Amino acid sequence: MKNSSKSIAIIENATTADIAAITAIYAEAVKFGNASFEWQAPDEAEMRRRFHTLVDNNFPYFVARVDKAVAGYAYAGPYRSRIGYQWTVENTVYVNPDFQKLKLGSMLLERIIQECVDKNFRQMIAVIGDSTNLGSIRLHEKFGFTHVGTLTDVGRKHETWLDSIIMQKQLGLGSSQPPA
């Protein structure tokens, strides 16, 4: 379903009713892309479990709706599980390829960043699947992320070795003051 530029997108909190659409968007990315290093797309039950793991722990999770249909989603979750990392989050953004010309990735990432600032997180990390994923790299650069590293050939998918690009953005007060 191709969409015209006249479509209006809204960003709102994701709900369990959105899991089927989120699962379909992610499945497409797993099957055809290199953003995720998963080889098999998880089913709805697994995506629901992942959703609740984040939302039940007060992490932001949003969907982009176009004409009431879920066209993309984004969330922030823990960067690492150890307590010392509690002020750092990792973001994830996926957009249905049919809607990529509507700038939904920008809208979703902007909302995730603001929500994480409001929640007093101090750093945001983007772990981008493969150095050829220029759309994601440019999206993160647009929002002030800096390239802090490349892990060369750390993953394998579609019979190809893939890099991970690490980008970082300071949020709010960053490390200028200890958290309250």
C-alpha positions as CSV (number, residue, x, y, z in Angstrom):
1,M,0.0,0.0,0.0
2,K,1.8,3.2,-1.2
3,N,0.7,6.4,0.6
4,S,0.6,9.9,-0.6
5,S,2.4,12.8,1.0
6,K,-1.0,14.2,2.0
7,S,-1.4,11.5,4.7
8,I,-1.2,12.8,8.2
9,A,0.9,10.9,10.7
10,I,0.4,10.8,14.5
11,I,2.8,9.6,17.0
12,E,1.3,8.0,20.1
13,N,1.9,5.4,22.8
14,A,1.9,1.9,21.5
15,T,-0.6,-0.5,23.0
16,T,-1.0,-4.3,22.9
17,A,-3.5,-3.8,20.1
18,D,-0.6,-2.6,18.0
19,I,1.5,-5.8,18.5
20,A,0.4,-7.5,15.3
21,A,1.3,-4.5,13.1
22,I,4.6,-4.1,15.0
23,T,5.4,-7.8,14.5
24,A,4.7,-7.5,10.7
25,I,7.0,-4.4,10.4
26,Y,9.8,-6.1,12.3
27,A,9.4,-9.4,10.4
28,E,9.9,-7.6,7.1
29,A,13.1,-6.0,8.5
30,V,14.4,-9.3,9.7
31,K,13.6,-11.1,6.5
32,F,14.9,-8.6,4.0
33,G,17.2,-6.2,5.9
34,N,20.4,-6.0,8.0
35,A,19.2,-3.6,10.7
36,S,18.5,-6.6,13.0
37,F,20.9,-9.5,13.2
38,E,18.0,-11.9,14.0
39,W,17.7,-14.6,11.3
40,Q,14.1,-15.6,12.2
41,A,11.4,-13.1,12.9
42,P,9.8,-13.5,16.3
43,D,6.1,-14.3,16.5
44,E,3.5,-12.1,18.1
45,A,3.8,-13.8,21.5
46,E,7.5,-13.0,21.6
47,M,6.9,-9.4,20.4
48,R,4.2,-9.0,23.1
49,R,6.7,-10.2,25.7
50,R,9.3,-7.8,24.6
51,F,6.8,-4.9,24.5
52,H,5.7,-5.6,28.1
53,T,9.3,-6.0,29.3
54,L,9.8,-2.4,28.2
55,V,6.5,-0.7,28.9
56,D,6.1,-2.4,32.3
57,N,9.5,-1.0,33.3
58,N,8.5,2.6,32.3
59,F,10.4,2.7,29.0
60,P,8.8,4.7,26.2
61,Y,7.3,2.8,23.2
62,F,5.5,4.7,20.4
63,V,3.8,4.0,17.1
64,A,3.4,6.2,14.1
65,R,-0.1,6.0,12.7
66,V,-1.0,7.0,9.1
67,D,-4.7,6.9,8.4
68,K,-5.1,4.9,11.6
69,A,-2.7,2.2,10.4
70,V,0.6,1.5,12.3
71,A,3.3,2.6,9.9
72,G,6.3,2.5,12.2
73,Y,7.4,2.2,15.8
74,A,10.1,3.2,18.1
75,Y,11.2,2.5,21.7
76,A,14.0,3.0,24.1
77,G,15.2,0.3,26.5
78,P,18.1,-0.4,28.7
79,Y,21.5,-0.1,27.1
80,R,22.9,-2.7,29.5
81,S,21.4,-4.5,32.5
82,R,23.9,-3.5,35.2
83,I,22.8,-0.8,37.6
84,G,25.6,1.6,36.6
85,Y,24.0,1.9,33.2
86,Q,20.6,2.9,34.5
87,W,20.8,6.5,33.0
88,T,21.6,5.2,29.5
89,V,19.1,3.9,27.0
90,E,19.4,2.4,23.5
91,N,16.9,3.4,20.9
92,T,15.2,1.4,18.2
93,V,13.2,2.7,15.2
94,Y,11.5,0.7,12.4
95,V,9.3,2.1,9.7
96,N,7.2,0.1,7.2
97,P,9.0,0.6,3.8
98,D,5.8,1.7,2.2
99,F,5.8,4.8,4.5
100,Q,9.5,5.7,4.6
101,K,9.0,8.9,2.5
102,L,6.8,10.4,5.2
103,K,9.7,11.2,7.6
104,L,8.2,8.9,10.2
105,G,11.6,7.8,11.4
106,S,12.4,11.5,12.3
107,M,9.1,11.9,14.0
108,L,9.5,8.7,16.1
109,L,13.1,9.4,17.0
110,E,12.4,13.0,18.0
111,R,9.6,11.8,20.3
112,I,11.7,9.0,21.9
113,I,14.5,11.5,22.6
114,Q,12.2,14.0,24.2
115,E,10.5,11.3,26.3
116,C,13.9,10.0,27.5
117,V,15.0,13.6,28.4
118,D,11.8,14.0,30.4
119,K,12.5,10.7,32.2
120,N,16.0,12.0,33.2
121,F,18.0,9.6,31.1
122,R,21.4,11.1,30.3
123,Q,22.8,9.2,27.3
124,M,21.2,7.5,24.3
125,I,23.0,4.9,22.3
126,A,22.1,3.7,18.7
127,V,23.5,0.4,17.7
128,I,23.0,0.4,13.9
129,G,23.0,-2.9,12.0
130,D,25.7,-2.6,9.3
131,S,27.7,0.3,8.0
132,T,25.7,0.2,4.8
133,N,22.5,1.3,6.7
134,L,23.0,4.9,5.6
135,G,19.4,5.9,6.2
136,S,19.6,5.1,9.9
137,I,23.1,6.6,10.3
138,R,21.9,9.9,8.6
139,L,18.7,9.9,10.7
140,H,20.7,9.7,13.9
141,E,23.2,12.3,12.7
142,K,20.3,14.6,12.0
143,F,19.4,14.4,15.7
144,G,22.8,15.1,17.0
145,F,24.2,11.6,17.5
146,T,27.9,11.2,17.0
147,H,29.7,8.2,15.6
148,V,31.7,6.6,18.5
149,G,32.7,3.3,17.0
150,T,32.4,0.6,14.4
151,L,32.5,-3.0,15.4
152,T,33.7,-4.6,12.2
153,D,32.3,-7.9,10.9
154,V,30.6,-8.8,14.3
155,G,27.5,-10.3,12.8
156,R,26.6,-12.5,9.9
157,K,23.3,-12.5,8.0
158,H,22.3,-13.3,4.4
159,E,25.7,-15.0,3.9
160,T,27.5,-11.7,4.6
161,W,29.6,-10.3,7.5
162,L,28.1,-7.2,9.0
163,D,29.3,-4.3,11.1
164,S,27.6,-2.6,14.0
165,I,27.8,1.1,14.1
166,I,27.7,2.7,17.5
167,M,26.4,6.3,17.8
168,Q,25.7,8.3,21.0
169,K,23.8,11.4,22.0
170,Q,23.9,13.3,25.3
171,L,20.4,13.8,26.7
172,G,19.3,16.7,29.0
173,L,22.0,17.4,31.5
174,G,24.2,14.5,30.3
175,S,27.1,14.0,32.6
176,S,27.2,17.6,33.8
177,Q,25.5,16.8,37.1
178,P,24.7,13.6,39.0
179,P,21.2,12.3,38.6
180,A,18.7,13.3,41.3
